[in-house]
Amino acid sequence: MITRGSSVSLWAANGLIRSYNEGMSPANNPSPASRTVHLQGHLLDSGLMNEILDLVSEGGGTFEVADFAAGRTRDDLSAAVLRVHAPNTAILEDIVSRLIDRGARIPPTEESDARLATVEKDGVAPDDFYSTTIFRTEVRVGSHWIPVQKQRMDVMVVIGTGMGTAECRLMRDLRSGEQVICGVDGIRTFPPERAAGGTTDEFAFMASSVSSERRVETAVEEISRDLARIRDEGGKVVVVAGPVVVHTGGAPYLALMVREGYVQMLLGGNAIAAHDIELSLYGTSLGVNLERGQPVHEGHKHHLKAINMVRGYGSIAQAVQAGAVPSGVMRECVLKGVPFVLAGSIRDDGPLPDTLMDLVEAQRQYQEAIRGADLIIMLSSMLHSIGTGNMTPSGVKLVCVDINPAVVTKLADRGSLESVGIVTDVGLFLRLIAGRLGLV
């Protein structure tokens, strides 16, 4: 049964009927495996209903819309009961898992405890482990729903001793004898409520997940307000920065933001620190004078000389404290007491003594660094940004700024409705932010 309220638009109703007709076949071709799921939210105007029905079809299943009650006004929630059919149990569980990830619920009459399996070898999960999302999650153990701690995507859920706790755990950190959630039973997630158009109230100034140049000033105004509010409330802003920040002339503006208390944590790689210190010492980045925009004689050695100098002092902090680094982002971090984590890579020169060349340790420190963040701003560092995004739970605002649309789209694809991508020059962006904050 499909009931209509005044909020059901023609395009949404037509889309639902289209998907319903295409996906409906079990009456004539019964499937051996089926489950019922309940849906609630702004299912039509947000596009969530069509997305869910498409997931069923694309996953190899079919469906029946057993009931649908549309909200009577635009602000009212809609509700649906969906019967999902699949050729076998494995396909069905895969489909239902995807639906649960989008907030679908197993009916209360069919709820059961989560299925647990024992880890038999360190670092190896059971074959049918449940893989987490960025969204807040609860699991049912001993007939009680318990919250999952340390939420992040693409990891396992481990149940603690006594069955009273649950936490996300990286596969490599699993230990023999631990209990891991498997299958789809006893799991529920809490994605942010989608409003009409598929957005949340967060960053409502964006009509889509990726903003073009013409929206930059609007975005800057909103982000600046957030930065000021978070600083005044004693919150936490994490900046993930790549060397392009220095190359495009944005480093002085980021340094001002650190100095004035708008940044509480800096994440990056060897390059952001090396080129920032190069700029401080020689006025160049990658050997190019940033004031004149021209290469200088033997400028290609400048970043190596900067790294060598810091290695001589033993650390960035020791070099700053000795007065050897007269300006820059890293200097302001040291003087302001803002922690930073530099994750190394195979291409790094030097590297700087502060750069973590142990990848596992670097990941661990990144994970700890973003804990409790209110806002994460990612500045032209594709790999560090995507890595940080994958560690970040839902509910944390993410702003990704890059001249390459593919980078910001990748961040948006993680599924977070709080993610905003801004396609622009990162130096221009930082200059506008600093101006809006009254720093220049």
N, C-alpha and C positions, 0 to 999 in steps of 0.2 A: 504494500500500500504506500503510495506517495501522496502526502498532503501538502498543500501549498499555503504559504503565508504571503503577506503583501511584500515581503523583502525578496522574494524569489524573482530574479531577473530572467528575461526570456533566454538570453544567451546561456545562463547557468543551467536553467531547466533543460534546454535543448542539449547541452553538453552532457548532462546526467543521463537523459534518455538515450543519447547516442552510445555512451559507454555501456549503459544497461543492456541495450539491444545487442551490441557487439559481444559482450561478455557472457550473456545468458545462454547456456546450453545444457546445464546439468539435467534438466527435466527429460530431455530426449536422449542424453548420453550420460547416464549416471557415473559419477566418479567414486572410486573406492575410498577416498579420504576427504574429509570435510571438517571445517570448524566454523563457528559463529563468532563474529567480533562486533563490538559496539563502537560507534563513532559519535563524537560530540564536538561542536565548535562552529565556527563560521565556514561551514563545509562548502557552500556554493560560491559566494562572492570571493572567497580567498582562493578558490581553485583546488582546495584540498580533496574534495570528493572525487573529482576527475583524476587527480594524481594517484589516489589510492586505488581506484578502479583500474587505471592503467598499469599500476604495479602488479595487480593480480594477473592481468592478461599477459603482460610481458614476462612474468615469472612462470608462465606455463599453466596457469589455473583458469578457472571460470568462476562466476559469482552470481548470486541472486540478491537483489536488494529486497530483503524481506519486509522492511519497514523504513519509511523516511518521513520525518516531521520537520518541516521547514520553520524557522523562526518567523513570527508574525511581523516583526519590525527589523530594521537593519541591525539593531543592537542585540537582538535575541539570538541565542544559539540554536543551531539545528542539530538533529539527532538522527542516526541511521543504524539499522541492524543489517549486517552483511553476512551472507552465508558463502563461504569460500570453499571451492572444490578443486581437487588436484588429482593427477594420475596416481600418485603414491604419497606416502607419509613424508618422505624426505623433501619433495617439492613443496608439499603443503607447509611444512615447518619453516622452510626458507621464505615462503610468501608471508606467512603470519608473522615471522620475525621482522620483516620489513614494515609490516603494518603497525606492529607494536612500537617500532622505532619512530613512527609518526603519530603516536598517541592513541592508537586503537586499544581497546580493552577486551579481554575475555569476559564473557558474562559472569556475574557473581555465582550463578548456579553451576557453572562449569569450572570455577577457579580451583586450582590445586597448588600444592607447594611446588617450588622450583625443584627441578631434578638436579641432584648433585652427583658428581663423579670425582673419583680420587686421582690426584696427580701421581703417576707411577714413576716418573723420571724428572729430575730437576730440569726446568726450562722447557718442558714439553707438556702442552695442554691435551686433555682428552679430545678425540676427533670432533665431536659435535658441540664444542664449547660455544657459549653465547658471547658474541663480540659486541662491545658496548658502543654507545653513541656519545655525543657531547651533552645530551640532555639529562637532567636530573632523573635518577632511576631508583626504583624500589624493587625488592625481591621478597617473595613470600617463603618464609622458613618457619616450620613449626606452627603453621596457621596464623603467623603474624607477618605483617609487611614491615620490613626494615629498610632504612635508607642506605644507599650505596655511597660510601665515602670516596674522596679523591677522584671525583668523576672526570673522565677523559674518554676519548674515542679509541676504538680499535684495540681494546685490551680485554682481559678476562675479569670476572667477578669471583673473588675468593671469600668464602664464608669462614669467619673466625671460630676459634675454639669456643664451644658452648653454644654455637649457632646464633649468637645474639648480635653479631656485627658482620658487615659486608664491605669490601673495598675493591676498587679497581687495582689491577696488578698487571704489569707488563709480563708478556710470555716468558721472557728470559729470567724473570724474578720468581717464577713459580717454583715451589719446593715439594719434593716427594712427600706424599701423605696429606697434602692440603686438599680441601674440598672446593671444587669449581662448579659454577652454575652451567648447566647444559640445556639444550633444547629451547623451547619458547614458553613453557608453563611457568607460572609464578613470577612473571616479569612485567613491570609497567613503567613507562617513561612519561615525562612531563614536558613536552615541547612547549615553547612560548605560544600563547594563543595568537593565531593569525587573524588580523583584521581584514576588511575588504581590500582586495588588491594583493593579498598574500604577504603583507608587512605586519610588524608589530608597532606599538607606539614608540619604540626605541628608534631613533634616527628617522622620524616620520618625514623629515625634509627630503628624504630620498624616495623617489618614485620607483627606483629599481636598485638592485644590489651594486651596480657599477655606475658611477657618476662620471659624466663627460666634463670637458673643460668648462662648459658654460655654467656648471653648477658649483664650481670650486668655491667661489666667494660665499655662497649660501652654506656650503658644508663647513667652511672655515669659521663662520660666525657661530654655528652650533657647537663645533668641537671646542672652540675657544671658551664658550660658556661652560662646557663640561670640565675643561681643564681648570678653570677658575673655581668652580664649585667643588671639585674633588680636592684641590689644594686647600681650600678654606675649611673643608670638612675633615681634613687629615686622612684622605684616602690615598689610593696607590695608582699611579700611572706608570706603565711599563712601555719603554720605547725600544723597538727592535730596528736597528739601523744598519744599513749597508754602506760601503765606501762611496756610493753615488751621492750620499749626503754631502760629502766633502767635495767631490768632483763638480757638483752643481752649485757650489757656493752656499750650501745650507748649514754648514758646521757652525759658523758664528751665531746663527739664530738658535740652533739647538743648544749651544753652550749657554746662551742667555736663559733659555727655558730651564736648564739644569740649575743655574745659579739662583734663579728666582723661585725655585721650589716647585716647579710644575712637573718635574720628572723624579720618580722615586726608585727607578731601576732601569738600567741600560743593558740590552742584550745585543750581541753582534758576533762578528768573527774577527780574525786577526787584522783584516784589511781596514775596517772602520777606524780602529785605534792607530794603526800604522800610518795611514794617510792623514788622519787628524793631527798626529804629532809631526808628520812631514810638513803640513801646512803651517803649523806653529813655528817650526824652525826655519823653513826656507820660503814660505809663501807660495809653495807649489803643491799640486796634487797630481800624482803620476808624472811628475816632472814638468807640468804645465803651470805657468804663472797664472793664478786665477784672476788677478787684476787686469792683466794684458791679454790673457787668453792665448799665450804663445809658449811653446816649449823653450826651456832654458838649457844652456850648455851643461851637459852631464846630469841633467835633471832626472834621467832614468835611475840614477843611483840614490836619489834623495830619500826615498822610502826605506831603502836598505840602510842608509846612514842613520836614519831615525831609529830603526829597529836596533841597530848595533849600539847606538848610544844608550837606549833603554836597557839593553842586555848588560851593558857595562855597569849600570846602577843596580841591577837586580830585579827591578819591577817598575811598572808605571808610577806607582805611588812614590817610590823612593826617588825617581827622577823628578817628579813634580815637587816633592818636598825639598829637594836640593836646588830648586829654582831652574832646572834645566829645560823645563817645558813652560814657556812664557804665556801660552794661551791655549784655547781649544776645549773641545767637549770632554776629553779625558782629564784635563787639568781641573775643570769645574766639578767633575764627578768626585775626584779625590778631595778637593777642598770642601765640597758640600757634604761629603760622606755618603754619596749615592753609590750603592754597590753596582758592579758590572760583571757580566759573565761573557767571556770571549770563547766561542766554540771553534776549534781549528778544523782545517780540511787538508786534503792531500796537496793542494796548490799553494799553501802558505809559504811565504818567504820568511826566513828567520827561524822560528816565529818569535813574536814577543814573548817574554818569559811568563806573562799572565795568560797566554793562550792555552786552552785546554786541548791537548792533542789526544787525550783518551775520550773517544766519542761517547762511550757509555756514561762516563762521569760528566761530560758536558751536557748530555740529555738530562741527567739527574739534577744538575744544578739549574738548568733552564726550568725544569718542572717546579722546583722549589721557588725559583725567582718569580714565577707568575702567580703563585698561590696568593689569594687575597686581592688580586688586581681588580680595579674598577674599570679601567680602560687600558687597552693595549694599542699603541700606534705603531704600525709597521711601515718603515720607510725604505723602499727600494732595496730589499734584500730578499730575493725570491725564496731561497732554500731555508734561511733562518725564519722567515715569515711563515711559510707553510708548516715548518716543523713546530713553531710556537703555536700556530692555529690548531694543529692536531692535538696539542697538549691542553688546550683551553676548554673548560666546560662552558655549557650554555649559560647565559646570564651575564657574561662579561662582554662589554662592547669592544668590537674590533674595528679599527680603521686601517685600511691598507692603501698606501699611496705609492703609485708606480706609473711610469710613462708607458709601460707595456700592459695593455688590457688583459692579456692572458694571465698575468700574475694575479690581478685583483679578482678575475673570474674564478681562478683556482681556489682562492680563499672563500669566495661566496659559495662554491660547490660543497664545502664541508657541511652545509646544512644549517648553519646558524643564521637566524633571522636578525641577529644583532650585528652582523658583519656589513661593513660599508666599504666599497671600493671607490677610490678617487683616481681617475686617470689624468695625471698632470706631472709636470716637472717637480721633483721633490724639493729642490732649492726654492722655487717659487712658493710652494706650499708652506714651507717653514718661514719664509719671509712674511707671508700674509698672516700666519698664526702669531708670529712675534709682534707684528704691527697691531693686530687685534687685541693682543694682551697688553699693549702699551709698553713693550720692551724696546722698541726702536722708534 
